[in-house]
């Protein structure tokens, strides 16, 4: 029963990049209320992008793989459309997180 409640409270964002395969990320409002939640959501988005895109072994072109991952991440961050996540996505390095922490 908990899964149903989480799905109802959460939001699902879907997109399409590099072909017809679909990808999505689900999140809740609580994920966007703290820097830690935003960082965790960003990490999930990155994992989704890496899982969605063809690996280097498949395409034999690291540039294509990186572009795909970046495109998927940009698309999902854009669809979530949250200033905290957008700011974090622009500067995810630990030393640059102050701009997101200031939003807390």
C-alpha positions in Angstrom: 0.0 0.0 0.0 2.9 2.3 0.7 4.0 2.1 -3.0 0.6 3.3 -4.2 0.8 6.3 -1.8 4.3 7.2 -3.0 3.3 7.0 -6.6 0.2 9.2 -6.0 2.2 11.8 -4.1 5.1 11.7 -6.6 5.4 13.1 -10.0 6.6 11.2 -13.1 8.5 13.0 -15.8 9.1 11.3 -19.1 11.2 12.2 -22.1 12.7 10.9 -25.3 16.3 11.4 -26.5 18.5 9.4 -28.9 15.8 7.4 -30.5 12.4 6.2 -29.6 13.3 4.7 -26.2 11.6 6.3 -23.3 13.0 7.3 -19.9 11.5 8.9 -16.9 12.2 10.0 -13.3 9.7 10.1 -10.5 10.1 12.5 -7.5 8.1 14.0 -4.8 7.8 17.6 -3.7 9.9 16.7 -0.7 12.8 15.8 -3.0 13.0 19.5 -4.1 12.8 21.1 -0.6 16.3 20.5 0.6 19.8 20.5 -0.9 20.2 16.9 0.0 17.0 15.9 -1.7 18.0 17.9 -4.8 21.4 16.2 -4.9 19.7 12.7 -4.5 17.3 13.5 -7.3 20.1 14.7 -9.6 22.0 11.5 -8.9 18.9 9.5 -9.9 18.6 11.5 -13.1 22.2 10.8 -13.9 21.8 7.1 -13.3 18.7 7.1 -15.5 20.6 8.8 -18.3 23.5 6.4 -18.0 21.2 3.5 -18.1 19.2 4.9 -21.1 22.2 5.8 -23.3 24.2 3.2 -25.3 27.5 2.4 -23.6 30.9 3.1 -25.1 31.1 -0.6 -25.9 28.0 -0.3 -28.0 28.8 2.9 -29.9 32.6 2.9 -29.7 32.5 6.7 -29.4 32.8 8.2 -25.9 31.7 11.6 -27.2 28.4 10.2 -28.4 27.9 8.5 -25.1 28.6 11.6 -23.1 26.3 13.8 -25.4 23.5 11.3 -24.9 23.9 11.3 -21.1 24.0 15.1 -21.1 21.0 15.4 -23.4 18.9 13.0 -21.2 19.9 14.8 -18.0 19.2 18.2 -19.5 15.8 17.0 -20.7 14.8 15.6 -17.4 16.0 18.5 -15.4 14.1 20.8 -17.7 10.9 18.8 -17.4 11.1 18.9 -13.6 11.4 22.7 -14.0 12.6 23.5 -10.5 15.1 26.3 -9.8 17.0 24.3 -7.1 17.5 21.3 -9.4 18.4 23.6 -12.3 21.0 25.4 -10.2 22.4 22.1 -8.9 22.6 20.6 -12.4 24.6 23.6 -13.6 27.2 23.2 -10.7 27.0 19.7 -9.2 30.6 19.8 -7.9 30.8 19.8 -4.1 32.8 23.0 -4.0 30.1 24.8 -6.1 27.0 23.6 -4.1 26.9 26.8 -2.1 24.6 28.4 -4.6 22.0 25.7 -4.1 22.5 25.5 -0.3 21.7 29.2 -0.2 18.2 28.3 -1.4 17.5 26.2 1.7 
